[in-house]
Amino acid sequence: MIDVYDSIMRIEEAEIRKSRFKDITAKELHLIHAIGLHRQKTTSEVANYLKLSKGTLTANINTLVRKGYVTRIPNQVDRRIINLKLTDRGRLLYRAHSAFHSTLVKSVLDGFSDDNIEIIEQVLKKLLGFIDEVSNK
């Protein structure tokens, strides 16, 4: 599994370098993915999701704001809260990243029966449960 993860990360990095988003790292790409397309998220929500300190997140967000992928929006109810939103460029990158993941999943599952896909999903859910359990300790 470690080899698979490392290989996917290498492929992802190579695809980024070939794209119009050469200025982004895989780490920044996953931060963009965590912010998401549809609703503004607070810095705390994103930090918790990625298991990052607020200081580390702030440094990374500063970079993404400077590169034009993310914007900060003060919360209208509580000015101490900062919401994060993807810019048009950030949304375009998000969609390209999602398409990459969809292609990857489709190519891996191609040829498997529905029963086998169900077993694969069960294994991956169990793995995610273990990861959540370990990371919440």
C-alpha positions in Angstrom: 0.0 0.0 0.0 2.9 2.3 0.7 4.3 1.7 -2.7 0.9 2.5 -4.3 0.6 5.7 -2.3 4.1 6.8 -3.2 3.5 6.0 -6.9 0.2 7.9 -7.0 2.0 10.9 -5.4 4.8 10.8 -8.0 2.3 10.5 -10.8 0.3 13.4 -9.4 3.5 15.6 -9.1 4.4 14.7 -12.7 0.9 15.6 -14.0 1.1 18.9 -12.2 4.4 19.7 -13.8 3.0 19.0 -17.3 -0.1 21.2 -16.7 -0.8 24.9 -16.7 -0.5 24.7 -12.8 3.2 24.3 -12.6 3.4 26.7 -9.7 1.6 24.4 -7.4 2.8 21.6 -5.2 1.0 18.3 -4.4 0.6 19.5 -0.8 -1.0 22.8 -2.0 -3.2 20.8 -4.3 -4.5 18.7 -1.5 -5.1 21.9 0.5 -7.2 23.3 -2.4 -9.1 20.0 -2.5 -9.8 20.3 1.3 -11.2 23.8 0.8 -13.5 22.5 -1.9 -15.8 23.9 -4.5 -19.2 24.4 -3.0 -19.2 26.2 0.3 -16.8 28.5 2.1 -14.9 26.7 4.9 -13.4 28.3 7.9 -9.7 28.1 8.5 -10.4 25.9 11.6 -12.5 23.4 9.5 -9.7 23.0 7.0 -7.0 22.8 9.6 -8.9 20.1 11.5 -9.6 18.2 8.3 -6.0 18.1 7.3 -4.7 17.7 10.9 -2.6 20.9 10.6 -1.9 23.5 13.1 -3.5 26.9 12.4 0.0 28.4 12.0 1.0 25.9 9.4 -2.3 26.3 7.6 -2.0 30.1 7.6 1.5 29.9 6.0 0.2 27.6 3.3 -2.9 29.7 2.7 -0.8 32.8 2.4 1.1 31.1 -0.5 -2.1 30.1 -2.2 -3.6 33.6 -1.9 -0.4 35.0 -3.4 -0.6 32.5 -6.2 -4.2 33.4 -6.9 -5.9 30.1 -6.0 -7.6 31.0 -2.7 -9.2 34.1 -1.2 -10.0 34.9 2.4 -13.4 36.2 3.3 -14.2 37.7 6.7 -17.2 36.0 8.3 -20.1 38.4 8.3 -21.4 37.2 11.7 -18.1 36.9 13.6 -15.2 38.9 12.2 -12.7 36.8 14.1 -13.5 33.9 11.8 -12.0 33.7 8.3 -13.7 31.8 5.6 -11.7 30.3 2.7 -12.9 30.2 -0.9 -11.4 29.1 -4.1 -10.9 31.7 -6.8 -11.8 30.9 -10.4 -8.2 29.6 -10.9 -8.5 27.5 -7.8 -11.8 26.0 -8.9 -10.3 25.1 -12.3 -7.4 23.4 -10.5 -9.8 21.6 -8.2 -11.8 20.2 -11.2 -8.6 19.1 -13.0 -7.5 17.3 -9.8 -10.9 15.6 -9.4 -10.8 14.5 -13.0 -7.3 13.0 -12.4 -8.7 11.1 -9.4 -11.7 9.9 -11.3 -9.6 8.6 -14.2 -7.3 6.9 -11.7 -10.2 5.1 -9.9 -11.9 4.1 -13.2 -8.7 2.7 -14.6 -8.0 0.7 -11.4 -11.5 -0.7 -11.2 -11.9 -1.4 -14.9 -12.6 -5.1 -15.4 -13.6 -5.9 -11.8 -17.1 -7.3 -11.2 -19.5 -5.3 -9.0 -19.0 -7.9 -6.2 -15.2 -7.4 -6.4 -15.6 -3.6 -6.3 -17.8 -3.9 -3.2 -15.0 -5.9 -1.5 -12.4 -3.3 -2.5 -14.7 -0.5 -1.1 -15.0 -2.5 2.2 -11.3 -2.9 2.5 -10.7 0.8 1.8 -13.4 1.9 4.3 -11.7 -0.3 6.9 -8.3 1.3 6.1 -9.8 4.8 6.4 -11.4 3.8 9.7 -8.0 2.7 11.0 -6.3 5.9 9.8 -9.0 8.0 11.5 -8.6 6.0 14.7 -4.8 6.4 14.7 -4.9 10.1 13.7 -7.4 10.9 16.5 -5.2 9.5 19.3 
